[in-house]
Amino acid sequence: MELTRKDFPETFTFGTATSSYQIEGHSFGGAGRTHWDDYADTPGNVVRAENGAIACDHYHRYAEDLDLVAAAGFDAYRFSISWARVLPEGRGAVNAEGLDFYDRLTDAMLERGLKPYATLYHWELPSALADLGGWRNREIASWFAEFTEVAMTRLGDRMATVAPINEPWCVAWLSHFLGGQAPGLRDIRAAARAMHHVLLAHGRSIEVMRGLGMSGLGGVFNLEWAEPADDSPEARLAADRYDGLYNLWFMGGVFRGEYPAIVLEGLEPHLPAGWQDDMGLISQKLDWCGINYYTRKLLAPDPTAPWPSLKEVPGILPKTYMDWEIYPEGLFRFLTRTAQEYTGDLPLYVTENGMASHDDPVGDTVEDEHRIAFIDAHLAQVKRAIANGVPVEGYFAWSLLDNYEWSFGYDKRFGLVHVDFDTLARLPKASYHALARALTENR
């Protein structure tokens, strides 16, 4: 890698990230069923109908995995807590074995000098709550508050930071309008309510953690830079609508207490009555903001489709195995825009950034020079943002391990560490070793 730790401020945090359902193995430890189990059991939803029953078996191998995090010189480990592992029915009776696992996991991080960066929800909704309408039901904010209190009463004193919900766009729009993830709905009314309720749940969770005396509380948003596919006013409008739906809705709700007019024109008729009264709770003060960034999208109008009447157009830039364009400058533009328009002096973190590729081992090596170049290029944009006065305080590579990549099953590999899904053997890739050198040499 061209950049190393010495190219960033002394206090800059380097970390790597995972999520519970993608790595732990959900068939262990008394975890309850999730809507991802249901979604994967439905034909046609997931590649080869694969699920997270075993995943990377991190539940049993967490010590080995955390050794890899520490050996690479990372300062922090971003992980998530499975709601259904702690509360198998989503509320009520606590699964002591599940809570004990996260207790051991937290202590294991601290023993290795790793700062725990927790996320309370990374998409694995308990099936019992999905039966009650899930994110369409306003009561989910209260259910999530209960889960927050149970988990953070036990763990909160040892967390460096906590974010309630990872990537609210995926939780709400991708899953309820586009049908691309559990629960796999294609319903604008369901999507609009989920878009609001996911932020209401975020607000209730923050409120609970403040009540427990916690600090280090933030929000994590996935952002995609939106560009018009051509110079026409219609393409510009399509890009602006995409930007509004993907980026401005969630940032605006949390940091301004308002939703963008360009999205309300389509969603307001479907929002729950009295939604305006929730904006104070949604927009309460945070301690930091996290940005997950992977790609940009080119947008064109689709006059044959109802609102938002847009479609994605393939771009000409090099692409990852997800068929996502590689556009590092978008990260700089988002960090700059976020600070200027939403967060001011609030610390910013790049909470996810990485790429999928084939990554086939040759002997005992995985030569993923493409990933090294990807990370280097994006870190260069982080350095550029810092030089321009943007208060970026950390970068987390996605992901530590090849894992269960949701609808793509085990086909898309994002990891710094290769996982053989037959034997579950771990094999650090060239990118892992390159990052380790960059973070530990001359430290």
LUMVEXLO-386615 format. One record per residue (C-alpha): residue in one letter; z, x, y. Coordinates in pm, whole numbers, padded with zeros to 5 digits, always signed. Layout:
BEGIN
AZXY/...
***
This chain:
BEGIN
M+00000+00000+00000/E-00074+00114+00354/L+00237-00046+00502/T+00591+00040+00397/R+00941-00063+00491/K+00949+00188+00778/D+00669-00006+00953/F+00907-00298+01012/P+01238-00338+01193/E+01545-00203+01011/T+01686-00554+00976/F+01364-00700+00832/T+01419-00875+00497/F+01180-00822+00209/G+01206-01061-00083/T+01026-01236-00363/A+01035-01602-00460/T+01031-01840-00757/S+01110-02204-00827/S+01326-02363-01094/Y+01084-02583-01290/Q+00815-02316-01283/I+01021-02045-01454/E+01352-02164-01601/G+01250-02374-01899/H+01357-02732-01842/S+01437-02815-02204/F+01753-02604-02190/G+02106-02654-02066/G+02133-03033-02051/A+01874-03081-01776/G+01753-03437-01723/R+01394-03549-01739/T+01180-03508-01426/H+00871-03680-01295/W+00687-03355-01371/D+00762-03405-01740/D+00621-03757-01709/Y+00317-03641-01513/A+00237-03367-01764/D+00267-03613-02053/T-00007-03828-01898/P-00354-03727-02023/G-00577-03557-01769/N-00308-03456-01519/V-00235-03097-01622/V-00454-02827-01777/R-00403-02843-02154/A-00120-03095-02090/E+00117-02800-02040/N+00467-02854-01904/G+00777-02663-01799/A+00976-02709-02118/I+00988-02334-02185/A+00808-02184-01881/C+00925-01820-01851/D+01263-01888-02016/H+01431-01758-01703/Y+01731-01972-01800/H+01812-01717-02071/R+01640-01411-01922/Y+01759-01428-01561/A+01948-01097-01583/E+01630-00914-01689/D+01434-01084-01413/L+01689-01005-01143/D+01691-00643-01260/L+01319-00639-01179/V+01385-00783-00832/A+01650-00523-00758/A+01452-00232-00903/A+01160-00310-00673/G+01385-00264-00370/F+01379-00624-00251/D+01663-00733-00025/A+01664-01101-00117/Y+01563-01346-00388/R+01437-01692-00297/F+01501-01942-00576/S+01542-02316-00616/I+01805-02540-00774/S+01682-02809-01010/W+01814-03150-00907/A+01780-03283-01264/R+01960-02982-01411/V+02264-03047-01191/L+02247-03429-01190/P+02043-03540-01496/E+02018-03897-01366/G+01972-03783-01006/R+02316-03911-00907/G+02650-03978-01070/A+02758-03760-01360/V+02731-03383-01307/N+02593-03161-01582/A+02856-02885-01580/E+02635-02654-01786/G+02358-02676-01529/L+02585-02610-01235/D+02744-02320-01424/F+02397-02165-01469/Y+02338-02153-01093/D+02689-02017-01046/R+02610-01729-01286/L+02268-01680-01129/T+02418-01651-00781/D+02682-01402-00891/A+02414-01199-01071/M+02215-01175-00747/L+02517-01058-00552/E+02608-00802-00820/R+02262-00648-00770/G+02288-00647-00391/L+02039-00935-00351/K+02087-01199-00084/P+02051-01552-00228/Y+01796-01765-00040/A+01824-02110-00196/T+01596-02414-00189/L+01744-02746-00298/Y+01420-02923-00391/H+01104-02768-00527/W+00933-03084-00654/E+01122-03169-00974/L+01246-03523-00897/P+01472-03672-01169/S+01281-03942-01359/A+01567-04189-01314/L+01510-04176-00938/A+01132-04196-00978/D+01198-04523-01165/L+01360-04653-00844/G+01060-04564-00628/G+01136-04196-00569/W+01018-04077-00229/R+00894-04427-00140/N+01254-04553-00142/R+01460-04489+00171/E+01770-04452-00045/I+01638-04117-00164/A+01789-03962+00149/S+02136-04068+00030/W+02066-03956-00327/F+01953-03618-00200/A+02261-03590+00020/E+02479-03645-00289/F+02294-03372-00478/T+02327-03140-00178/E+02702-03193-00163/V+02751-03133-00537/A+02542-02816-00541/M+02660-02662-00217/T+03027-02743-00267/R+03002-02512-00567/L+02753-02254-00439/G+02736-02276-00061/D+02993-02009+00018/R+02765-01742-00136/M+02427-01845+00003/A+02257-01631+00267/T+02027-01920+00360/V+01949-02268+00230/A+01644-02487+00288/P+01661-02849+00170/I+01298-02907+00068/N+01008-02677-00014/E+00670-02776+00129/P+00712-03139+00239/W+00332-03185+00261/C+00307-03130-00114/V+00601-03359-00184/A+00452-03641+00021/W+00079-03626+00096/L-00058-03421-00194/S+00151-03618-00443/H+00125-03972-00301/F-00215-03983-00125/L-00432-03722-00296/G-00273-03770-00640/G-00275-03395-00708/Q+00086-03360-00820/A+00366-03576-00959/P+00395-03872-00927/G+00015-03865-00892/L-00030-04164-00661/R-00330-04238-00440/D-00177-04490-00202/I-00162-04458+00177/R+00143-04684+00210/A+00334-04480-00048/A+00221-04159+00122/A+00329-04270+00469/R+00675-04365+00345/A+00709-04042+00150/M+00599-03849+00462/H+00891-04001+00652/H+01151-04013+00378/V+01107-03648+00283/L+01205-03553+00638/L+01488-03806+00642/A+01622-03647+00324/H+01589-03305+00487/G+01799-03431+00778/R+02069-03582+00558/S+02091-03261+00356/I+02133-03050+00670/E+02401-03291+00789/V+02593-03256+00462/M+02577-02877+00466/R+02691-02861+00829/G+02982-03081+00721/L+03070-02821+00458/G+03085-02557+00731/M+02765-02384+00625/S+02523-02186+00839/G+02191-02017+00761/L+02020-02355+00727/G+01644-02388+00773/G+01326-02568+00678/V+01026-02440+00480/F+00677-02567+00563/N+00346-02489+00394/L+00071-02448+00652/E-00307-02424+00623/W-00519-02316+00917/A-00777-02588+00987/E-01120-02504+01128/P-01418-02736+01190/A-01708-02676+00953/D-01955-02676+01245/D-01965-02714+01624/S-01991-03094+01628/P-01722-03313+01791/E-01692-03500+01461/A-01604-03182+01272/R-01354-03086+01542/L-01186-03426+01504/A-01174-03384+01125/A-01009-03043+01163/D-00760-03181+01416/R-00667-03466+01183/Y-00620-03224+00894/D-00404-03002+01113/G-00201-03305+01213/L-00146-03424+00858/Y-00084-03084+00705/N+00099-02898+00978/L+00195-03091+01291/W+00355-03394+01125/F+00634-03198+00958/M+00682-02936+01230/G+00678-03205+01496/G+00927-03422+01314/V+01177-03145+01250/F+01150-02945+01573/R+01047-03206+01831/G+01170-03534+01687/E+00821-03682+01710/Y+00511-03736+01501/P+00163-03646+01630/A-00040-03933+01773/I-00350-03820+01584/V-00169-03898+01256/L+00020-04206+01371/E-00316-04371+01438/G-00362-04389+01061/L-00009-04392+00922/E+00200-04597+01165/P+00104-04935+01012/H+00241-04810+00680/L+00565-04650+00800/P+00897-04823+00729/A+01037-05046+01001/G+01264-04865+01245/W+01139-04521+01154/Q+01179-04410+01516/D+01556-04445+01485/D+01567-04165+01227/M+01416-03894+01444/G+01746-03767+01580/L+01875-03703+01228/I+01547-03544+01122/S+01534-03308+01422/Q+01887-03171+01425/K+01919-02801+01501/L+01821-02544+01239/D+01904-02174+01213/W+01558-02053+01102/C+01211-02166+01001/G+01012-02064+00693/I+00633-02062+00666/N+00447-02063+00335/Y+00092-01945+00397/Y-00201-01894+00161/T-00536-01996+00311/R-00746-02179+00567/K-00968-02485+00522/L-01301-02584+00678/L-01325-02955+00757/A-01616-03192+00806/P-01628-03565+00880/D-01671-03810+00593/P-01789-04132+00759/T-01816-04312+00423/A-01442-04277+00358/P-01154-04463+00525/W-00908-04281+00749/P-00860-03985+00775/S-01236-03976+00705/L-01264-03604+00636/K-01362-03368+00358/E-01321-02999+00284/V-01627-02774+00297/P-01645-02444+00103/G-01608-02139+00326/I-01785-01803+00308/L-01480-01574+00293/P-01367-01404-00030/K-01158-01637-00247/T-00865-01616-00485/Y-00862-01760-00837/M-00738-02085-00678/D-01071-02089-00490/W-00874-02046-00166/E-01029-01841+00112/I-00850-01518+00199/Y-00783-01543+00572/P-00492-01315+00675/E-00539-01382+01048/G-00427-01739+00989/L-00077-01610+00921/F-00065-01435+01258/R-00196-01748+01429/F+00064-01969+01262/L+00355-01737+01335/T+00247-01720+01699/R+00183-02094+01735/T+00507-02187+01562/A+00715-01972+01796/Q+00528-02082+02108/E+00516-02455+02036/Y+00811-02535+01809/T+01081-02279+01741/G+01108-02043+02040/D+01355-01763+01963/L+01451-01905+01623/P+01406-01652+01340/L+01089-01702+01137/Y+01037-01602+00775/V+00720-01589+00570/T+00885-01763+00277/E+00577-01757+00050/N+00256-01557+00051/G+00051-01443-00247/M-00262-01493-00453/A-00368-01610-00798/S-00601-01404-01015/H-00686-01346-01384/D-00466-01036-01427/D-00547-00941-01787/P-00338-00651-01924/V-00516-00338-02042/G-00270-00165-02268/D+00058-00154-02085/T-00087-00192-01735/V-00219-00471-01514/E-00438-00329-01239/D-00429-00593-00966/E-00551-00391-00671/H-00683-00716-00520/R-00326-00841-00487/I-00210-00517-00328/A-00488-00552-00069/F-00397-00918-00012/I-00029-00843+00053/D-00111-00543+00272/A-00350-00746+00484/H-00097-01024+00538/L+00188-00784+00611/A-00037-00629+00876/Q-00057-00969+01044/V+00322-01003+01027/K+00356-00662+01192/R+00104-00768+01456/A+00305-01084+01529/I+00627-00886+01564/A+00454-00646+01804/N+00356-00950+02012/G+00717-01062+02039/V+00728-01322+01761/P+01076-01315+01599/V+00966-01271+01236/E+01261-01151+01031/G+01140-01152+00671/Y+00858-01171+00417/F+00877-01312+00062/A+00602-01245-00190/W+00503-01535-00415/S+00576-01495-00693/L+00802-01267-00893/L+00662-01393-01226/D+00347-01550-01357/N+00467-01905-01414/Y+00392-02272-01463/E+00148-02346-01184/W+00192-02724-01180/S-00134-02914-01242/F-00302-02586-01340/G-00059-02524-01624/Y-00027-02156-01711/D-00382-02072-01607/K-00325-01941-01253/R-00123-01620-01228/F+00050-01547-00896/G+00312-01304-01027/L+00396-00947-00940/V+00509-00936-01302/H+00280-01043-01587/V+00430-01284-01840/D+00288-01319-02192/F+00343-01690-02248/D+00342-01645-02625/T+00605-01371-02645/L+00755-01414-02293/A+00742-01036-02250/R+00746-00915-01888/L+00505-00645-01769/P+00520-00533-01403/K+00173-00520-01249/A+00033-00252-01022/S+00125-00472-00724/Y+00490-00468-00832/H+00490-00089-00851/A+00308-00059-00517/L+00562-00281-00345/A+00848-00093-00509/R+00715+00235-00369/A+00665+00081-00026/L+01018-00059-00018/T+01216+00225-00174/E+01054+00552-00069/N+01246+00722+00214/R+01482+00427+00229/
***
